[in-house]
Amino acid sequence: MAPPAARARYIANKAENQILSKKPPKRPGLNGSNNRSKDGAPAGKKKEKDTKKRKPSATGSQEKGMPSPIMPSVQTAFKTFVSARLCSAIWAYIADCDETFNYWEPLHYIINGHGLQTWEYSPQFGLRSYTYLLLQGVPGYFYQKMFNPSPILIFYMVRCMLGFACAVMERYMYKSICQEFGIHIGRLWLIFQLFSVGMFVSSTALLPSSFSMYFGCAALAAWWQQNYCFAIFLTAISALLGWPFAALIGIPLVLEMLLRQRDWKTFVQWTLISGATVAIPMIAIDTSYFGKLTFAPLNIVWYNVFTSHGPNIFGTEPLSYYIINGFLNFNIIWLLALQLPIMLVMDYLIVPAKSKSTLNFPHYISLAPLYLWLLVFFAQPHKEERFLFPVYPLISLCGAITVDVYQRIFFRIKSLVFKIKSGVHYLDHSMFIAILVMVTSTLLGLSRVFALYRNYHAPMDLMLELNQFKATPQYDPDVIYNVCIGKDWHRYPGSFFFPAKNFRLRFLKSEFRGMLPAYYDRGQNATTVVHPYFNDLNQENEHMYFDYDRCDFLVDFDEGKYTALEPNYSKRSKEWSVMKSLPFLIPEKSHKVLRAFYVPFLTDNHIQYGDFNLLKRKTKRNGSCEDHQNRSST
C-alpha cells in the first residue's frame, strides 16, 4: 500500500484541482466500489464531524470513502529497482577508463595483492582515498579468502552489491517523493528511473560520483521528510567518502535550515558530529596507506580548483557536451527537466488552483540542488559524463514534475475551451500525456541500452575469452603471462577479467602521449612508495611501456587506420593467431543517430563495425619459463 502521507497528499492534490460542483462524480476505488455518498463515505455510513482528524491506518490503508489511486507500493518499487540494477551489474560495460584504473585496479591490488597504480594514488599527490575502496573491497576480500573464486566473480559480486545499494537509495527516495510531491509524480519518477540509460550506466559504476549519488539523493529524501539530522549525516558521507564536490547538493539544505528554519544549533551540532564521524577514521586509514598525513578530499579540491592548470589538461568540451550527453542518457526526460523552471511559472499563471506545490517545501527550494549543480558544472571547461551522476535521480524527478505541469495546463485550457463536467480531476483528461511520455522515454531508453551493449561490450566479452586459456594444456601456473594493449588501453576493463594472478597488463607505445598507470611495487609498503615516473601534468613517461617481443597475448581494435606505432597486429599471422574477434563500433564511419539508438531494420545499414581482436603469440621466445617469470614479475 502507499505510505499514509503519500495518500493524504494525493487526496489533497485531487481536491485542490477539481472544478467545484454540487455533485462530485462517482469514481471507483481500487476495490471497484461505486456506491459512495457526496462526501466520499460509503452509502449508509454517517460522516464524521471532523474529517481532518481522521488519519490513515498504520498499514497505509486510505481513509474510508476516498478512492485509492493506483500506485506501486514501496516494496514493489524496491523489487523492480533491484531487478533493474542487477541487469546493469551484468550487462553494463565500463564506459570510463577512470573507473578501471583509478578504482577497479587499486581494488584488485587490495584484494589480490597486485594491480595498477595511477599518479592520483602516489603519496606525493594523494588525490584518491583508500577508505572509499575499502568500503567496496572488504566484502570482495572476504569472498576471495573464503571461497577463492575466479577474479571475474569478485568483479560481478562487487557490481551487484553496488546495484543493490543504489536500489535501497531509490526505494527511500521513491517513498519520500510520493509523500512530498504526490503519488502521480512518484509513479512517473519510478518509470523514468527504471528505464533511464543514465541510471543503467551509473548505478553500478565503481566511481565516487555514483557513491555520492547514492548518499546525496538519500540525503535529499531525508530532507524532504524534514529529517534534518539524518540528511546532514548522509551529505557528509557523500562529500567526504565519495566526491567532495557533491557537497554542492547540500547547499539548499543548509540555506533552508539556517535562513528559513533558523536552526543553527542542529546544523552546527550535526555538521560537527557527521564530519568527525566520517573524517577522523578516513584520515587515519588513508594516512596508514600513504605513509603520511593525508586528507584526500582536500587534496582533490586543491588540485581541481587552486592549481594553475587544474583538470583542463585532460581535455575541455563545449557547452553542448552536456546537452547531448543528457539527451543520450535521459532522452526527452532531460529536455523536460531543463524546461521545468519556465513551466512552473506558466503553471502558476495559467492554472487557477494555487495549491501548495509540495507537502513541506516550495519547488524553488526542494529542486534547487539540480539546477545549482547544472549551473556550476556547465560552466566548467573540463566536462565528463560522470560529473552529472550525483543528480541523475533529480533529472528523472524534474522531468516527472514537468509532465505533471503539462497535464495541469492542458486540463485548464481544455476546461476553458470545452464544457467539462464539473468535479473532474485533471488526471482524468490528461493521462494520455503521461502515458505518451512514459512509452516514448521507455522505448528510447531500451533502444539506447541495446545499442550500448551491442556496440561497445566487446572488450569485456573478449577478456572473458581469455579465461578459457587457463583450462588448456598450454597454461602454466608458474609463468607470468603478459597481456599487451596499445592504442585501446582506455577500453581495458580491469585485471578482474584475467583468469588468474599470473596475468599482467602491459602497455605498448602508441600515438597516445599522456600519463599511463604502472604496477604497484611488491611488498607490504607498496602504497607508501613515491615513484619518480608519476606527475600531475599528464606527461608521458617511457617507464610505462613494455617490450613488444615479450607479449604473450595482445588486444587490438582493427578499425582500418594504421600508423607506425599502431600497426595492424592481427595481420602479422606469423607471430599471432586470433583467439577471438568481436565487432566493435567505428563511430566515425557510422550514422550519429543510428549508432546512438538501435532502430530495427535501419541501424545495421548505417553503422560500421571493426574487429576487436584477442591475439595469442605463435612463436616461442628465447629463455626458460623461470627466466621469463623473473623478467616479467613486476
Secondary structure, DSSP 4 states (H G I P E B T S, - for coil): ---HHHHHHHHHHHHHHSPP-SSPPP---TT----B-TTSSBTTPPPPS-GGG----TT-PPPTTPPPPP---HHHHHHHHHHHHHHHHHH-----HHHIIIIIHHHHHHHHS--EE-GGGSTTT--S-HHHHHHHHHHHHHHHHHH---HHHHHHHHHHHHHHHHHHHHHHHHHHHHHHH-HHHHHHHHHHHHT-HHHHHHTT--SHHHHHHHHHHHHHHHHHTT-HHHHHHHHHIIIIII-GGGGGGGHHHHHIIIIII--HHHHHHHHHHHHHHHHHHHHHHHHHHHSS---HHHHHHIIIIISSSGGGGG----THHHHHHHHHHHHHHHHHHHTHHHHHHHHHHH-S----SSSSS-HHHHTHHHHHHHHHHHT-SS--GGGGGGGHHHHHHHHHHHHHHHHHHHHHHHHHHS-PPTT--HHHHHHHHHHHHHHHHHHHHHHHHHHHHHHH-HHHHHHHHHGGGGGSTT--TTSPEEEEESTTGGG---GGGSSSTTEEEEEPP-S--S---EEPPSSTTGGGPPPTT--SS----GGGB--GGG-SEEEEEE-S---SSS--GGG-TTTEEEEEEEEEE-GGGS-HHHHHS--TTTGGGT--EEEEEEEEE-SPPSS-HHHHHHHH--
